C-alpha cells in the first residue's frame, strides 16, 4: 500500500477491517492489482458503533420532542406491505388503547429492534410527554401533537416513505394534520440526498431530523481517479455476488457507512451480499451482519480523519505541498484549517466536509457558520481573500489541477450565522 494510505493508520479505525480474519479472506478474493483499492474502500467507510448510534438518536429524539408543545408519539420505522393501513392493521381489536407492536411478529426484523429499544427506554422516563407506539385511539385521547418515526438510515427513502404512507391512510390522521393539530417528523441517524428527496415529497411534508449526513462514495473528497477506480471495482466484483443488481447498493446509493448493528443494503453488494448457490463470494458483512471479529474495528465515536493524511490522499501524489496552516501550528485550529484547505481544492459539499472532520451535521454546520461569520468563507462555501490569507494560500503550488475536481452544492446557505462560542 502506498505511503499516502499508510498514514491513515493512526486515526482511522476502518483500517482494522482488512486485518480481521474475515477481512483478509474478503481482500484475497480481489486480483492483486485491485487489492489496494479494495483496502481503500474499507478505509473510507464511516463506522458507527452501538454506543455512538444510541447516544446520537437519543439526543435527537429529545431535541425534537422539546420543539413540540404537547405529547409526542414515537414509532420505530419498519418495512410494511404496500397499501396497508398501519393503525387499522396493528391495533388490538380487544383493546383499542393498547400500544402497537413495535416490530412484526415472526418477521425477519432488522434495525427497527434497536430503534424500538431506544424508544422504550425514553418513554419509560417521561411517559406523559413521550408515547411508545400509541394506537390511533391513544393519539386521540392524549391529543398528541407530533409523530416521530425513528430509523437508523434513510437510504433510498423507500422504507421511511412507505411507513409514513401507511400511517397517512388513516382518515383521522389526515384530518388532524389538515387542521394543523399534528405533524410528522422523519428522524434518523443519517440519510442520503436521494432518501431525503423521496421523504420530502410525501403529502404530509415531514420534517427531516438527522444526526449526520450519510457519506456516499461519490461524496468522499478523494482524487477523481480513485473514485473512478472504486466505482469500477464495485461494478466488476459486484457481478460475482448473489446481488448483481445491487452492485452499487440499493437504488445505486453507494453508501459508505456501516452500523455495528448491521450493514445497510445501500452499501455496495461486495460488502454484504450473502453466499448463494449461484455465488461463492464471501462478503465482509454476511447478509448485512457485523460479526464479532469485525466489531473490533468500530470506534466508540466517529473519528475525524487525520488532516495531513486526508489532504495527502486527495492530492493523488506521494508528497504534495500542503498549506502551512495545516502543517504547523495555526491560530485557526487544525480542523478549521483543514476545512479551508479542502474548500480551496473545490470541496464544498457539507457531507464531504462532515466526513473529513468527523463532525455530525449540527457540529459541521456550526463550524461552517463560524467560518462564514468570520469572513473565511462566502455563503456558498467559497474561500474569501481573508480565508486565503489565513490559510497562507500563496505558499501553495499554482497547479491545483492535480487536486480533486470541483464539486459541491453552490446553493448551500447556512440557515443561521453564529458568532464565536
Secondary structure, DSSP 8 states (H G I E B T S, - for coil): --HHHHGGGGT-GGGGGGGSHHHHHHHHTS-GGGHHHHHHHHHT-EEE-HHHHHHHHHHHHHHHHHTSSS-EEEEE-----TT--HHHHHS-TT-TTS---SS-TTS---THHHHHHHHHHHHHH-TTTEEES--HHHHHHHT--EEEEEEEEESSSHHHHHHHHHHHT-HHHHHHHHTTS-EEEEEEEEE-HHHHHHHHTSTT--EEEEEEE--BTTTS---HHHHHHHHHHHHHHHTTSS-GGGTT-GGG--B-EEETTB--TTS-HHHH---BTTB----SSGGG---HHHHTT--SS-----HHHHHHHHHTSSS----HHHHS--TT-HHHHHHHHHHHTTB--HHHHHHHH---HHHHHHHHHHHHHTTSB-TTS-B-HHHHHHHTGGGS-S-GGGS---BS-TT---SS-----
